[in-house]
Amino acid sequence: MSNIGDSGACSGAKANRECEALDVLSNERRADGIWLLRLAAPGMAGKVEPGQFAHFRLPRFGGHILRRPFSIYDANAEEGTIELLYQLAGKGTEHMTSLVPGERFDCIGPVGTGWAPPAQARNALLVCGGVGIAAVNMLALALRRSGAAVTCAFGAGNAGKLAGIERLESAGVKMLIATDDGSAGHRGFVTDLMRDALAGDPSIDYIAICGPRPMEAIACRIALESERVASGEVRCEVSMENRMACGIGACLSCVVDTVDGLRRSCADGPVFDARKVVWR
């Protein structure tokens, strides 16, 4: 998940979650506190669906038994590679910045239930904050390949924290940018741009949201102000990237409160129908 951590080695992986030893190919800083890790993953790369994540045991990180889950930013089946866009947020991600080509670690993945846009979607609005762009990148590219128009409203603290814009723009995604300090795009919140986009384009037929939890809560409420979204005519999904321990649905540390009861972010999600999430 953008940054989110099964104890045990690969032998502990469930049958439907394969384990693979991955080699670091590159690890580069892409923006202020944001890095792109590219990995050789010939077994996994062709199986990744947009919105899924990978669960890693980091090398040279003794004393930390929990794996580290991250959204899979991109995957290339032909090259046999996956990419992670991660944000420096603590000891684990700080350690990740030291990984160099040739280092190897084990990974369970791909894991989780990803995005499920309607097959007939033709005009999608993606709303992401910060490194939440990692969870929507593959979705945006897949929608563009299907012929859908895609608008991505992307917010960050400042211009220096924006990463991943060029890849989406080169695929024909329309980018709407918001920064807290106004150093790029709209000065204010990404939810401002979301509200304007929905008001200005009634043909939007799919919405996907990923970012910090407060932003997600506001964005979901804005979406649900539309009767078309509230009724389910327009699908709205949100990626609930909770911290986790096992990553296989056993420990219940990553539960999400929904109208159907508690659901596990790692197994039932991380992507949920926005109408079903209960916000506190």
C-alpha positions in Angstrom: 0.0 0.0 0.0 1.3 3.2 -0.6 3.0 2.6 2.7 1.4 0.2 4.9 3.6 -4.8 7.4 3.1 -12.0 7.6 5.6 -13.1 9.7 7.5 -16.2 8.6 9.3 -17.0 5.4 7.9 -18.1 2.0 7.0 -21.4 3.4 4.2 -19.6 5.2 2.5 -18.3 2.1 -1.0 -19.5 1.4 -1.7 -21.6 -1.7 -3.5 -18.7 -3.4 -0.7 -16.2 -2.5 2.5 -17.3 -4.2 5.9 -16.5 -2.8 8.8 -15.4 -5.0 12.3 -14.2 -4.4 12.7 -10.8 -6.0 15.9 -9.0 -7.1 16.3 -5.3 -6.9 16.9 -3.8 -10.3 16.9 -0.1 -9.3 15.9 2.1 -6.5 15.7 5.8 -7.2 14.4 9.0 -5.6 11.6 10.5 -7.7 10.3 13.4 -5.6 10.7 14.8 -2.1 10.7 11.7 0.2 9.3 9.5 -2.6 11.2 6.6 -4.2 10.6 4.2 -7.0 11.8 0.6 -6.5 12.0 -1.7 -9.6 12.1 -5.4 -9.0 12.6 -8.5 -11.1 9.5 -10.6 -10.5 9.0 -12.9 -13.4 6.5 -15.1 -11.7 4.3 -12.3 -10.3 4.4 -9.6 -12.9 1.9 -11.2 -15.2 -0.6 -11.9 -12.4 -1.0 -8.4 -10.9 -4.4 -6.7 -11.1 -4.7 -2.9 -10.6 -5.1 -2.2 -6.9 -3.4 -5.3 -5.5 -0.4 -5.2 -3.2 2.7 -7.2 -2.5 3.9 -8.3 1.0 7.7 -8.1 1.5 10.3 -9.3 3.9 13.1 -6.7 3.7 16.7 -7.9 3.5 19.2 -6.6 6.1 16.3 -5.6 8.4 16.9 -8.0 11.4 14.7 -7.9 14.4 11.6 -6.9 12.4 9.5 -10.0 11.9 6.6 -8.4 10.1 6.4 -8.1 6.4 5.9 -4.8 4.6 2.9 -4.4 2.3 3.0 -1.9 -0.6 0.6 -1.1 -3.5 2.0 -2.4 -6.7 2.6 0.8 -8.7 3.1 -0.9 -12.1 3.8 -4.4 -13.6 5.3 -5.4 -16.9 4.6 -9.0 -17.8 6.9 -9.0 -20.8 9.9 -7.8 -18.8 8.9 -9.7 -15.7 9.1 -6.7 -13.5 7.1 -4.8 -10.9 7.5 -1.4 -9.4 6.7 0.2 -6.0 6.3 3.9 -5.5 6.9 4.4 -1.8 7.1 7.3 0.6 9.8 7.7 3.3 7.7 7.5 6.5 9.6 5.5 9.1 12.5 3.1 9.8 11.2 0.5 7.3 10.9 2.8 4.4 14.2 4.6 5.4 15.9 1.2 5.2 14.3 0.6 1.8 16.0 3.6 0.4 19.4 1.8 1.0 18.5 -1.2 -1.1 20.8 -1.6 -4.1 20.7 -3.6 -7.4 21.3 -7.3 -6.8 19.8 -7.5 -3.3 17.1 -10.2 -2.9 14.2 -10.6 -0.7 11.0 -12.7 -0.6 7.6 -11.5 -1.4 4.0 -12.9 -1.1 1.8 -11.6 -3.9 0.0 -10.3 -5.6 -2.5 -10.0 -2.7 -5.9 -8.5 -2.2 -9.0 -7.5 -4.1 -8.3 -4.7 -6.6 -10.3 -2.2 -8.5 -13.4 -3.3 -10.4 -14.5 -0.6 -12.8 -17.5 -1.5 -14.9 -16.6 -3.0 -18.3 -18.7 -0.2 -19.9 -17.0 2.7 -18.1 -16.1 5.4 -20.6 -15.3 8.4 -18.4 -13.5 7.8 -15.1 -12.5 10.2 -12.3 -9.6 9.0 -10.1 -8.9 11.0 -6.9 -5.6 10.5 -5.1 -3.6 12.2 -2.4 0.2 11.9 -1.9 1.6 8.5 -2.6 -2.0 7.3 -3.1 -1.2 7.7 -6.8 0.7 4.4 -6.5 -2.6 2.5 -6.1 -4.4 4.2 -9.0 -1.6 4.2 -11.6 -2.3 0.7 -13.1 -6.0 1.4 -13.0 -5.6 4.6 -15.0 -3.4 2.9 -17.6 -5.8 -0.1 -17.9 -8.8 2.3 -18.3 -6.9 4.2 -21.0 -6.1 0.9 -22.9 -9.8 0.1 -22.8 -10.6 3.4 -24.5 -12.0 5.2 -21.5 -11.3 8.9 -20.9 -9.6 9.3 -17.5 -9.2 12.3 -15.3 -6.9 12.1 -12.3 -7.3 14.7 -9.5 -4.0 14.5 -7.6 -3.1 16.4 -4.4 0.1 16.8 -2.5 1.6 19.1 0.1 3.7 20.9 -2.4 5.1 20.7 -5.9 8.2 18.8 -4.7 6.0 15.9 -3.5 4.3 15.3 -6.8 5.5 12.0 -8.5 4.1 9.9 -11.3 2.4 12.6 -13.3 4.4 12.2 -16.5 3.6 8.5 -16.8 -0.1 9.1 -16.7 0.0 12.2 -18.9 1.9 10.2 -21.5 -0.9 7.7 -21.5 -3.5 10.4 -22.2 -4.7 10.9 -18.6 -5.9 14.4 -17.9 -4.2 15.6 -14.7 -5.8 18.0 -12.2 -3.2 19.1 -9.6 -3.7 20.6 -6.1 -1.1 21.5 -3.6 -1.5 22.8 0.0 0.8 25.7 -0.6 -0.2 26.5 -4.2 3.3 25.8 -5.6 1.6 23.7 -8.3 -1.9 23.8 -9.7 -4.9 24.7 -7.4 -4.0 26.0 -4.0 -6.1 23.9 -1.6 -7.4 20.4 -1.3 -7.7 17.8 -4.1 -11.3 17.3 -3.0 -12.0 20.8 -4.2 -11.0 19.6 -7.7 -13.0 16.5 -7.3 -16.2 18.4 -6.5 -15.7 20.8 -9.4 -15.0 17.9 -11.8 -18.2 16.1 -10.8 -20.3 19.2 -11.0 -18.8 20.1 -14.5 -19.1 16.7 -16.1 -22.3 14.6 -15.5 -21.0 11.9 -17.9 -18.5 10.6 -15.3 -19.4 6.9 -14.9 -16.7 5.6 -12.5 -14.9 7.0 -9.5 -11.8 5.6 -7.7 -10.3 7.1 -4.5 -7.0 6.5 -2.7 -5.1 8.7 -0.2 -4.8 9.7 3.4 -7.8 8.5 5.4 -9.3 12.0 6.1 -9.1 12.8 2.4 -10.8 9.5 1.5 -13.6 10.2 3.9 -14.3 13.7 2.5 -14.0 12.4 -1.1 -16.4 9.5 -0.5 -19.0 11.9 1.0 -18.7 14.2 -2.0 -19.2 11.3 -4.3 -22.2 10.1 -2.4 -23.9 13.5 -2.6 -24.7 12.3 -6.2 -27.9 10.2 -6.4 -26.3 8.3 -9.3 -23.4 7.2 -7.0 -25.6 6.7 -3.9 -27.9 4.4 -5.9 -25.0 2.4 -7.4 -25.7 3.6 -11.0 -22.2 5.1 -10.9 -19.7 2.9 -9.2 -17.4 4.5 -6.6 -14.6 2.6 -5.0 -12.1 3.4 -2.3 -8.8 1.7 -1.5 -8.6 1.3 2.3 -4.9 0.9 3.0 -4.8 -0.1 6.6 -1.7 -1.2 8.5 -1.6 -4.9 8.9 0.4 -7.8 10.4 -0.3 -11.1 8.6 -1.5 -9.9 5.3 -3.4 -13.2 4.7 -6.7 -12.5 6.5 -5.9 -14.3 9.8 -4.9 -11.7 12.4 -7.8 -9.2 11.9 -5.5 -6.2 12.6 -6.5 -4.4 9.4 -10.3 -4.5 9.6 -12.5 -1.9 8.0 -15.9 -1.0 9.4 -18.6 -1.5 6.7 -22.4 -1.7 6.6 -21.9 -5.5 6.3 -19.8 -5.6 9.5 -16.0 -5.7 9.9 -14.1 -6.7 6.7 -10.4 -7.4 6.3 -8.4 -4.8 4.3 -5.9 -7.5 3.2 -8.3 -10.2 2.0 -11.7 -8.5 1.4 -10.0 -5.3 0.2 -8.1 -3.2 0.0 -10.6 -1.9 -2.5 -14.2 -1.5 -1.2 -17.5 -0.1 -2.5 -17.5 3.4 -1.1 -21.2 3.1 -0.3 -20.4 0.4 2.2 -17.6 1.9 4.2 -18.6 3.3 7.6 -16.7 6.5 8.5 -16.1 7.4 12.1 
